[in-house]
Structure formats: C-alpha cells, structure tokens
Amino acid sequence: MGISLFSNPSPFRHQVYEDLKGAGKITGHLFEDPEFPADSKSLGIPNEDNVIWRRPPEFCDDPRFIMEGDDFNDAVQGKFGNSWFVGAITCLTGERRIWSSVVPDPKDQEWDKDKPMNYVGIFHFRFWRFGEWKDVVVDDRLPTIDGQLIFTYSCKENEFWIPLIEKAYAKLCGSYGSLDKGELGEALVDFTGGITETINMKDDGYKNSVIKQSVLFEDMRIAFNNKSLMAAAIPVKALEEDNEDAKAIGLVIGQAYSITDVRKISFEGRGYFQFLNSDDKLQMVRLRNPWGANKWKGTFSDDSEEWKRMDQSWVRKNIRREESKKDFWMTFEDFCKHFVNLAVCRIINTNILSLQKRWLQYNLHSEWSRKNNRAGGCANNPQTFLKNPQFLISVNRAEEEVMVYLTQKSRIGYEEMKNETIGFTIIKVEDNRPFRIHDLSQQEVIKSSVFRNSRSIFMRHILVKGRYIIVPCTFEPHVDGNFLLRIYSGSELRAIELTEDKPSKNVCNCLCGCFHFCKYPIMATQVAVLKAVELDIPEKMGEKKTTEPYVVIKCEGRKVVTLPCRNSLYPEWGTKAIFYRRSPINQPITFEVWNSNLIIDRFLGQAVFALTEDMDRKEFELFLSNHKKENDSLQGKIYIKATNVRHLAHI
C-alpha cells in the first residue's frame, strides 16, 4: 500500500491511548479529554447553547461499540450531520481490512458486562494526515439535543462506533463545525493514506461519449479490483431539470453513493437477454444508498423486468450473493447519465512482493515561503512563478505513467481551517539539468493541473523519456504554506527538490584556477539538437543495414545522448542539454552522429561549434565532418538551436 495501512501511528497531541486507559482503570474515573472538551468550542456551531453532552450508558442499558450484521454499514445523518461523512463511512465499511486499520482493536474497545472496570470512557481511531498515521484519542461524551444525537449515528440505537469515529475526526479537523468544509474524497484519503481522483462526468464529457465511458469503466474496474474506494453523487448545484430527472427515478440529490462493484456481466442465453451474442457483456456498477428511503427505479432496479425475466437462482448465485439490502445495480451508461461527481480513492500498491502492478512512491515535503523567496504563485505571474519550489524527476523508460498528488497542510486545532487555491505545472527540461530553472521561455510546459481551492490536487500523465521539473504553487503569489508532493511511477524517477540556482563555488575556484577543473564556469550554454538531413549510412559486408541515427553531445568531459530515431535519414530529435562551461573558447561543443547497430554502432560524422557569444535560441546549420580528418567532409548536416548566457542563474 502507498503509506502502509499498518504503519505505526504517532499519538495525536501526544495522547497515548494505552497510558490514558490504564490510568483510568487505576483511578476509576471516566476519561474527560482536555484536548477536545465537551464545550461550544469543540462543537464549532454558533448559537447552539442547548446542547447536552452524554455518554453511551446514558442512552441505553447495553451500549455496544459495534454490532455485526447485514446493516454493519448503516450510518444515519443527524440534524447537523454531513452527508459526505455518511458516504465516507459507507465506503470505509465496504473494505473490512481498511476499516480495521482505522478502527483498531474493536474487541478491546467493546463494552464488557463481565468486566465493567475495563470501561473508562476512552476510545481511539487512526487517520492518515500529511504523510503519517495519527492515533486520535477521544472521550465518549457525545453532543445531543432533546436526548438525540445531533451528528452522524448508527441505525442501531445501542451501537456507538459511528458517532465516536466522527468525534475523533472532528477533533483531528478542529471541531464538529469544521466538518462542514470537508469533502468525501479527502475523508477517503484520511481513512486510507491513498490518493483521490475527482472526476466531473458532466463537464468532462462522459455523459454522451461512448468512448470516454468505456475508458472510464475500465479504469474504475481496475481500481475496484485493486480495493480502491469509490463514491458518486449528484450535486444540488446541478441544473434543476437534471435534479428532477434524477428524483423521478429514485436518486437522492446531494448525497454520496458508495460504489460496491464494477464489472462486465454476461447475460448470454438467459431469458430476456438471449438475443445477445456470446461476446456481449453489459458494463454494470453496483451502488449503495446509505439512506434506503429512495430506491433506484430505472433499468435493473430491484423490481425491473430485466431481473424478472432471468433465472433467479443464477442471479442470486452470480450477481447478488454479496449484496446489502441497500445495494442496487445500474448500467454504466445510466450511471454516467445521472451521476455528476465521481471520487476514486486509489490504494497505491508499493509492496515489492506483490503480484499486482507495483508503484514506486516519493514523498517530498516542502513549503511556500515568502521569507525564502519561494512563494511565486501560478504561471499567470511570469515574473515570480519560477521562484516556487521545484522538483526534478528523470524518466528512463520510453514512456512512463506518472501520478502526482499535491496536498497542502491544513492547520489542525481550533483555528478556522482555510485552504488556498493550489495546483502544479510539469515542465520538460534539458536531459542533464542539475539546477533550478529561471527562464520558462527556454523550456517546454507539458501540462498544468487544475487549480482549485481544495486540500489536494491530483493529476496523472504519460511522460516520455527525459527530465522534468514539477512546480507546485498557490494561485496567488506571496502565500506561505507547507505541502506534501507525492509522486508515483512504475520505475525509478530519482525525484528530488532542486535548491541550488547554479554551480556552487569551492576553495579551489577561489584560490588558484590554474587547472581546468579548478576554474569556475563563466558561461551557461543550452543546446537543442533539432534534426539532421541527407545522412548517408553505407552498407557493410555481412551486416544487416539498419537506420537508427542518434547524436552524442559532448562538452568539457560531459555528454548527453539522444534517443535513436528509427528508419529515417532525416531524423528529428528535439533533445536539449545544458552545460556550465569553464573554457568555452578552448573546449567547443561537439555533436557526434552515430547509427545504432546490434553489435557496433557506426560513426556518421561530427560537427564542432565553439558557441562563445551571447545569444537567445539562435538556430545553426552544421555540416558533418570526419572526426579523424578535420577537413574530410561527410554527407549530411544537423540543425541545432543554442542559448548562451554569462549569468549562470538566468537560464
């Protein structure tokens, strides 16, 4: 898993559950949490002075922490409850292994009539926050009005793990009132340590595109098989006519439905579907409605003709054997038609022994800081954008899927929680770039994420071989804040934060400089090998002719090699390199052109160029010659683009 579900958690606010419970057993006093007292500040809701805090034994004679059964996941939204939290709890209970990580030792936390001294009014839960698991302790005083719990509770009157976990989460966020600003996707991250991708199926064109629906379905099917948590909702802010359509077919507006299954189902040769070919399968999703009052009335609803005309024993055995009473099926086409918001919380597999796809993970903590001149805002602020933190990654495969997840650190405590509008930009840089970039016009912007006033931003993208810089930023400049950048890939990226602007000076640079390696660079040169034309690759006896030319760029003992360009005597590369040069006059830059062969690569010619004058992206045509015979010209020429600067931190 990404951040292991079984990592040792640190005690939140230094409260150790075992120590506090042990002390309660000795003194015989019920625990009262000084870090989250039963008062209006913890409540966080104005003008609610009639709230009374009560412990579970004051509600019933036989309180239980958890009661197993078919309705294990029955969370109910209270007077001040949040529907997104109900949806998050429903998703959590769908994966018992994850639930057991968030709700540790349920038997130890259970009320025991035979051992009443074990009850001291203390419980604990575990949540992931900003790169680590936190063990959060709470007492069991719960807010009520007129004897009723006012936040989320269980449908079983004597079961209390649901209001207790909500209290622990409220403590983590600062107050019950702070949960009003919460999001289902972020709660799923806090329950799992995973990363949540949010998709707007309406704005992103999934409602009417069969191709997009097919791609999304396959992605969701893989995510489901990898134990990801998923939920969907129809926001109240959608068009009213869309709301009415949804209501008419039994869907609840503004509530989150957890997705409990995603699969292709073959109904070939069975009753109503006997007309289907053997290869025809329906793309189906199963959803869970935590409220139960409204039922799906469309195709494949519980009482629909589609189910009635099928062999019921086959349906029970193959389709409905693991269903809750609140589950229902719908076609994926209907799902995309009616639902708008989709949250997919991926549990990233980083287990080296896993048989499934394994991802490498990089956790990079940093900050936006005005004091350190590292708070430049987004690319709309060109004068300051590159003054943000910069992170370098190196893609070594021809193509690599990379997932990036940026999380800003929320203040935890009684303060008002406030998120900044954040995002990030991915920039392709020179293949040997060792320092921060300072001129965006010299680089290639690959992709920018959305910018949103949210705790986290997710993006995945296919990157080709080369080096890239990721620039996380706030939308506005001059904003301070801490953040965590998580990067996932299938192969090594060697992700690091770049902190230096240019080569550092050492004692040898300052004292002598008599040897070449003692000199400090006086010029930075960026070269891009654009293309070659009219190359000649003669055949050799006994050797199979191949055409895969590439270029080796050499400068002062360093080199950069382009990728081979297959089957072309007119190859185009576009590879960039940067060199910090000590002796630009005496040691020019060399461009060697080679042809890749199975055994020994063949030299096709070279071009030597001093590049000593200041210039900005100036193009040159260079003729190839024999490196052994300086005046012996060869067929072909290459085209390059060069930039020279004397100030090393200007490129």
TANOR-V35098 format. One record per residue. N is the residue number from 1. RES is the residue in one small letter. OMEGA is omega in whole degrees, 0 to 359 (none if undefined). Layout:
n=N res=RES omega=OMEGA
n=N res=RES omega=OMEGA
This chain:
n=1 res=m omega=184
n=2 res=g omega=166
n=3 res=i omega=192
n=4 res=s omega=177
n=5 res=l omega=183
n=6 res=f omega=176
n=7 res=s omega=179
n=8 res=n omega=180
n=9 res=p omega=174
n=10 res=s omega=182
n=11 res=p omega=179
n=12 res=f omega=183
n=13 res=r omega=174
n=14 res=h omega=177
n=15 res=q omega=182
n=16 res=v omega=186
n=17 res=y omega=184
n=18 res=e omega=181
n=19 res=d omega=182
n=20 res=l omega=179
n=21 res=k omega=178
n=22 res=g omega=178
n=23 res=a omega=179
n=24 res=g omega=178
n=25 res=k omega=181
n=26 res=i omega=184
n=27 res=t omega=184
n=28 res=g omega=180
n=29 res=h omega=175
n=30 res=l omega=184
n=31 res=f omega=171
n=32 res=e omega=189
n=33 res=d omega=178
n=34 res=p omega=181
n=35 res=e omega=178
n=36 res=f omega=187
n=37 res=p omega=179
n=38 res=a omega=182
n=39 res=d omega=184
n=40 res=s omega=180
n=41 res=k omega=177
n=42 res=s omega=179
n=43 res=l omega=176
n=44 res=g omega=179
n=45 res=i omega=184
n=46 res=p omega=172
n=47 res=n omega=175
n=48 res=e omega=184
n=49 res=d omega=183
n=50 res=n omega=179
n=51 res=v omega=176
n=52 res=i omega=181
n=53 res=w omega=184
n=54 res=r omega=176
n=55 res=r omega=181
n=56 res=p omega=179
n=57 res=p omega=177
n=58 res=e omega=178
n=59 res=f omega=187
n=60 res=c omega=181
n=61 res=d omega=185
n=62 res=d omega=179
n=63 res=p omega=178
n=64 res=r omega=175
n=65 res=f omega=178
n=66 res=i omega=176
n=67 res=m omega=180
n=68 res=e omega=178
n=69 res=g omega=182
n=70 res=d omega=182
n=71 res=d omega=177
n=72 res=f omega=186
n=73 res=n omega=187
n=74 res=d omega=173
n=75 res=a omega=182
n=76 res=v omega=180
n=77 res=q omega=180
n=78 res=g omega=183
n=79 res=k omega=180
n=80 res=f omega=183
n=81 res=g omega=180
n=82 res=n omega=183
n=83 res=s omega=181
n=84 res=w omega=179
n=85 res=f omega=175
n=86 res=v omega=178
n=87 res=g omega=179
n=88 res=a omega=178
n=89 res=i omega=179
n=90 res=t omega=176
n=91 res=c omega=183
n=92 res=l omega=183
n=93 res=t omega=177
n=94 res=g omega=178
n=95 res=e omega=187
n=96 res=r omega=180
n=97 res=r omega=177
n=98 res=i omega=178
n=99 res=w omega=181
n=100 res=s omega=176
n=101 res=s omega=181
n=102 res=v omega=180
n=103 res=v omega=186
n=104 res=p omega=173
n=105 res=d omega=182
n=106 res=p omega=179
n=107 res=k omega=179
n=108 res=d omega=181
n=109 res=q omega=183
n=110 res=e omega=172
n=111 res=w omega=181
n=112 res=d omega=181
n=113 res=k omega=182
n=114 res=d omega=180
n=115 res=k omega=184
n=116 res=p omega=180
n=117 res=m omega=178
n=118 res=n omega=181
n=119 res=y omega=177
n=120 res=v omega=174
n=121 res=g omega=181
n=122 res=i omega=179
n=123 res=f omega=179
n=124 res=h omega=181
n=125 res=f omega=184
n=126 res=r omega=180
n=127 res=f omega=178
n=128 res=w omega=177
n=129 res=r omega=170
n=130 res=f omega=172
n=131 res=g omega=179
n=132 res=e omega=177
n=133 res=w omega=179
n=134 res=k omega=175
n=135 res=d omega=188
n=136 res=v omega=180
n=137 res=v omega=174
n=138 res=v omega=166
n=139 res=d omega=186
n=140 res=d omega=173
n=141 res=r omega=187
n=142 res=l omega=183
n=143 res=p omega=180
n=144 res=t omega=169
n=145 res=i omega=182
n=146 res=d omega=176
n=147 res=g omega=182
n=148 res=q omega=174
n=149 res=l omega=186
n=150 res=i omega=176
n=151 res=f omega=185
n=152 res=t omega=180
n=153 res=y omega=180
n=154 res=s omega=177
n=155 res=c omega=176
n=156 res=k omega=191
n=157 res=e omega=183
n=158 res=n omega=177
n=159 res=e omega=191
n=160 res=f omega=180
n=161 res=w omega=183
n=162 res=i omega=177
n=163 res=p omega=180
n=164 res=l omega=178
n=165 res=i omega=177
n=166 res=e omega=178
n=167 res=k omega=178
n=168 res=a omega=179
n=169 res=y omega=176
n=170 res=a omega=177
n=171 res=k omega=178
n=172 res=l omega=184
n=173 res=c omega=177
n=174 res=g omega=179
n=175 res=s omega=173
n=176 res=y omega=181
n=177 res=g omega=179
n=178 res=s omega=181
n=179 res=l omega=176
n=180 res=d omega=181
n=181 res=k omega=184
n=182 res=g omega=178
n=183 res=e omega=180
n=184 res=l omega=182
n=185 res=g omega=180
n=186 res=e omega=176
n=187 res=a omega=178
n=188 res=l omega=175
n=189 res=v omega=181
n=190 res=d omega=178
n=191 res=f omega=191
n=192 res=t omega=191
n=193 res=g omega=180
n=194 res=g omega=177
n=195 res=i omega=185
n=196 res=t omega=172
n=197 res=e omega=178
n=198 res=t omega=184
n=199 res=i omega=172
n=200 res=n omega=188
n=201 res=m omega=178
n=202 res=k omega=183
n=203 res=d omega=183
n=204 res=d omega=170
n=205 res=g omega=181
n=206 res=y omega=185
n=207 res=k omega=187
n=208 res=n omega=182
n=209 res=s omega=179
n=210 res=v omega=180
n=211 res=i omega=179
n=212 res=k omega=178
n=213 res=q omega=181
n=214 res=s omega=179
n=215 res=v omega=180
n=216 res=l omega=180
n=217 res=f omega=181
n=218 res=e omega=178
n=219 res=d omega=179
n=220 res=m omega=179
n=221 res=r omega=178
n=222 res=i omega=179
n=223 res=a omega=179
n=224 res=f omega=179
n=225 res=n omega=177
n=226 res=n omega=175
n=227 res=k omega=175
n=228 res=s omega=176
n=229 res=l omega=184
n=230 res=m omega=177
n=231 res=a omega=181
n=232 res=a omega=182
n=233 res=a omega=172
n=234 res=i omega=185
n=235 res=p omega=178
n=236 res=v omega=183
n=237 res=k omega=178
n=238 res=a omega=181
n=239 res=l omega=185
n=240 res=e omega=180
n=241 res=e omega=175
n=242 res=d omega=178
n=243 res=n omega=181
n=244 res=e omega=177
n=245 res=d omega=181
n=246 res=a omega=180
n=247 res=k omega=183
n=248 res=a omega=180
n=249 res=i omega=168
n=250 res=g omega=179
n=251 res=l omega=183
n=252 res=v omega=181
n=253 res=i omega=175
n=254 res=g omega=180
n=255 res=q omega=182
n=256 res=a omega=175
n=257 res=y omega=175
n=258 res=s omega=180
n=259 res=i omega=188
n=260 res=t omega=174
n=261 res=d omega=176
n=262 res=v omega=180
n=263 res=r omega=172
n=264 res=k omega=183
n=265 res=i omega=179
n=266 res=s omega=178
n=267 res=f omega=186
n=268 res=e omega=175
n=269 res=g omega=183
n=270 res=r omega=173
n=271 res=g omega=186
n=272 res=y omega=186
n=273 res=f omega=184
n=274 res=q omega=178
n=275 res=f omega=182
n=276 res=l omega=172
n=277 res=n omega=183
n=278 res=s omega=181
n=279 res=d omega=183
n=280 res=d omega=176
n=281 res=k omega=177
n=282 res=l omega=173
n=283 res=q omega=187
n=284 res=m omega=171
n=285 res=v omega=175
n=286 res=r omega=182
n=287 res=l omega=178
n=288 res=r omega=178
n=289 res=n omega=184
n=290 res=p omega=186
n=291 res=w omega=172
n=292 res=g omega=184
n=293 res=a omega=179
n=294 res=n omega=181
n=295 res=k omega=176
n=296 res=w omega=184
n=297 res=k omega=183
n=298 res=g omega=180
n=299 res=t omega=182
n=300 res=f omega=169
n=301 res=s omega=189
n=302 res=d omega=184
n=303 res=d omega=184
n=304 res=s omega=179
n=305 res=e omega=181
n=306 res=e omega=178
n=307 res=w omega=185
n=308 res=k omega=184
n=309 res=r omega=180
n=310 res=m omega=176
n=311 res=d omega=187
n=312 res=q omega=178
n=313 res=s omega=178
n=314 res=w omega=179
n=315 res=v omega=181
n=316 res=r omega=184
n=317 res=k omega=189
n=318 res=n omega=188
n=319 res=i omega=192
n=320 res=r omega=185
n=321 res=r omega=183
n=322 res=e omega=187
n=323 res=e omega=167
n=324 res=s omega=178
n=325 res=k omega=182
n=326 res=k omega=179
n=327 res=d omega=172
n=328 res=f omega=180
n=329 res=w omega=170
n=330 res=m omega=177
n=331 res=t omega=181
n=332 res=f omega=176
n=333 res=e omega=177
n=334 res=d omega=179
n=335 res=f omega=180
n=336 res=c omega=181
n=337 res=k omega=190
n=338 res=h omega=182
n=339 res=f omega=183
n=340 res=v omega=185
n=341 res=n omega=178
n=342 res=l omega=176
n=343 res=a omega=179
n=344 res=v omega=178
n=345 res=c omega=185
n=346 res=r omega=174
n=347 res=i omega=190
n=348 res=i omega=180
n=349 res=n omega=176
n=350 res=t omega=182
n=351 res=n omega=184
n=352 res=i omega=182
n=353 res=l omega=185
n=354 res=s omega=175
n=355 res=l omega=177
n=356 res=q omega=179
n=357 res=k omega=181
n=358 res=r omega=179
n=359 res=w omega=169
n=360 res=l omega=186
n=361 res=q omega=175
n=362 res=y omega=175
n=363 res=n omega=185
n=364 res=l omega=179
n=365 res=h omega=177
n=366 res=s omega=182
n=367 res=e omega=166
n=368 res=w omega=188
n=369 res=s omega=175
n=370 res=r omega=181
n=371 res=k omega=182
n=372 res=n omega=180
n=373 res=n omega=181
n=374 res=r omega=179
n=375 res=a omega=190
n=376 res=g omega=183
n=377 res=g omega=185
n=378 res=c omega=184
n=379 res=a omega=173
n=380 res=n omega=179
n=381 res=n omega=189
n=382 res=p omega=181
n=383 res=q omega=186
n=384 res=t omega=187
n=385 res=f omega=184
n=386 res=l omega=173
n=387 res=k omega=173
n=388 res=n omega=170
n=389 res=p omega=181
n=390 res=q omega=182
n=391 res=f omega=184
n=392 res=l omega=172
n=393 res=i omega=180
n=394 res=s omega=178
n=395 res=v omega=185
n=396 res=n omega=176
n=397 res=r omega=178
n=398 res=a omega=176
n=399 res=e omega=181
n=400 res=e omega=173
n=401 res=e omega=182
n=402 res=v omega=175
n=403 res=m omega=182
n=404 res=v omega=182
n=405 res=y omega=182
n=406 res=l omega=180
n=407 res=t omega=174
n=408 res=q omega=183
n=409 res=k omega=177
n=410 res=s omega=175
n=411 res=r omega=180
n=412 res=i omega=180
n=413 res=g omega=182
n=414 res=y omega=181
n=415 res=e omega=175
n=416 res=e omega=180
n=417 res=m omega=183
n=418 res=k omega=175
n=419 res=n omega=172
n=420 res=e omega=173
n=421 res=t omega=187
n=422 res=i omega=176
n=423 res=g omega=179
n=424 res=f omega=181
n=425 res=t omega=177
n=426 res=i omega=185
n=427 res=i omega=175
n=428 res=k omega=183
n=429 res=v omega=180
n=430 res=e omega=184
n=431 res=d omega=179
n=432 res=n omega=182
n=433 res=r omega=179
n=434 res=p omega=186
n=435 res=f omega=180
n=436 res=r omega=176
n=437 res=i omega=184
n=438 res=h omega=182
n=439 res=d omega=184
n=440 res=l omega=182
n=441 res=s omega=180
n=442 res=q omega=185
n=443 res=q omega=182
n=444 res=e omega=176
n=445 res=v omega=182
n=446 res=i omega=183
n=447 res=k omega=173
n=448 res=s omega=176
n=449 res=s omega=168
n=450 res=v omega=172
n=451 res=f omega=187
n=452 res=r omega=175
n=453 res=n omega=186
n=454 res=s omega=180
n=455 res=r omega=186
n=456 res=s omega=177
n=457 res=i omega=181
n=458 res=f omega=171
n=459 res=m omega=171
n=460 res=r omega=186
n=461 res=h omega=175
n=462 res=i omega=179
n=463 res=l omega=176
n=464 res=v omega=183
n=465 res=k omega=179
n=466 res=g omega=179
n=467 res=r omega=182
n=468 res=y omega=173
n=469 res=i omega=176
n=470 res=i omega=181
n=471 res=v omega=173
n=472 res=p omega=183
n=473 res=c omega=166
n=474 res=t omega=182
n=475 res=f omega=179
n=476 res=e omega=177
n=477 res=p omega=174
n=478 res=h omega=177
n=479 res=v omega=179
n=480 res=d omega=175
n=481 res=g omega=176
n=482 res=n omega=178
n=483 res=f omega=175
n=484 res=l omega=177
n=485 res=l omega=177
n=486 res=r omega=182
n=487 res=i omega=180
n=488 res=y omega=178
n=489 res=s omega=179
n=490 res=g omega=179
n=491 res=s omega=184
n=492 res=e omega=178
n=493 res=l omega=183
n=494 res=r omega=183
n=495 res=a omega=178
n=496 res=i omega=171
n=497 res=e omega=176
n=498 res=l omega=181
n=499 res=t omega=182
n=500 res=e omega=179
n=501 res=d omega=184
n=502 res=k omega=179
n=503 res=p omega=179
n=504 res=s omega=178
n=505 res=k omega=176
n=506 res=n omega=183
n=507 res=v omega=182
n=508 res=c omega=178
n=509 res=n omega=188
n=510 res=c omega=189
n=511 res=l omega=186
n=512 res=c omega=184
n=513 res=g omega=184
n=514 res=c omega=175
n=515 res=f omega=182
n=516 res=h omega=184
n=517 res=f omega=177
n=518 res=c omega=185
n=519 res=k omega=175
n=520 res=y omega=181
n=521 res=p omega=179
n=522 res=i omega=183
n=523 res=m omega=172
n=524 res=a omega=182
n=525 res=t omega=172
n=526 res=q omega=178
n=527 res=v omega=175
n=528 res=a omega=175
n=529 res=v omega=187
n=530 res=l omega=186
n=531 res=k omega=172
n=532 res=a omega=178
n=533 res=v omega=171
n=534 res=e omega=177
n=535 res=l omega=179
n=536 res=d omega=179
n=537 res=i omega=183
n=538 res=p omega=177
n=539 res=e omega=180
n=540 res=k omega=182
n=541 res=m omega=175
n=542 res=g omega=183
n=543 res=e omega=178
n=544 res=k omega=184
n=545 res=k omega=174
n=546 res=t omega=178
n=547 res=t omega=178
n=548 res=e omega=183
n=549 res=p omega=174
n=550 res=y omega=184
n=551 res=v omega=171
n=552 res=v omega=179
n=553 res=i omega=183
n=554 res=k omega=177
n=555 res=c omega=174
n=556 res=e omega=175
n=557 res=g omega=178
n=558 res=r omega=181
n=559 res=k omega=174
n=560 res=v omega=183
n=561 res=v omega=177
n=562 res=t omega=172
n=563 res=l omega=174
n=564 res=p omega=177
n=565 res=c omega=191
n=566 res=r omega=169
n=567 res=n omega=179
n=568 res=s omega=170
n=569 res=l omega=176
n=570 res=y omega=187
n=571 res=p omega=174
n=572 res=e omega=184
n=573 res=w omega=183
n=574 res=g omega=181
n=575 res=t omega=179
n=576 res=k omega=175
n=577 res=a omega=177
n=578 res=i omega=181
n=579 res=f omega=174
n=580 res=y omega=198
n=581 res=r omega=178
n=582 res=r omega=183
n=583 res=s omega=184
n=584 res=p omega=180
n=585 res=i omega=184
n=586 res=n omega=183
n=587 res=q omega=181
n=588 res=p omega=177
n=589 res=i omega=181
n=590 res=t omega=177
n=591 res=f omega=179
n=592 res=e omega=178
n=593 res=v omega=181
n=594 res=w omega=172
n=595 res=n omega=183
n=596 res=s omega=176
n=597 res=n omega=184
n=598 res=l omega=184
n=599 res=i omega=182
n=600 res=i omega=178
n=601 res=d omega=184
n=602 res=r omega=177
n=603 res=f omega=182
n=604 res=l omega=179
n=605 res=g omega=180
n=606 res=q omega=173
n=607 res=a omega=181
n=608 res=v omega=184
n=609 res=f omega=185
n=610 res=a omega=180
n=611 res=l omega=184
n=612 res=t omega=183
n=613 res=e omega=177
n=614 res=d omega=179
n=615 res=m omega=181
n=616 res=d omega=177
n=617 res=r omega=180
n=618 res=k omega=183
n=619 res=e omega=180
n=620 res=f omega=173
n=621 res=e omega=184
n=622 res=l omega=178
n=623 res=f omega=182
n=624 res=l omega=176
n=625 res=s omega=178
n=626 res=n omega=183
n=627 res=h omega=179
n=628 res=k omega=180
n=629 res=k omega=190
n=630 res=e omega=183
n=631 res=n omega=182
n=632 res=d omega=184
n=633 res=s omega=177
n=634 res=l omega=181
n=635 res=q omega=175
n=636 res=g omega=175
n=637 res=k omega=180
n=638 res=i omega=179
n=639 res=y omega=180
n=640 res=i omega=173
n=641 res=k omega=187
n=642 res=a omega=172
n=643 res=t omega=178
n=644 res=n omega=174
n=645 res=v omega=177
n=646 res=r omega=179
n=647 res=h omega=190
n=648 res=l omega=181
n=649 res=a omega=178
n=650 res=h omega=184
n=651 res=i omega=none
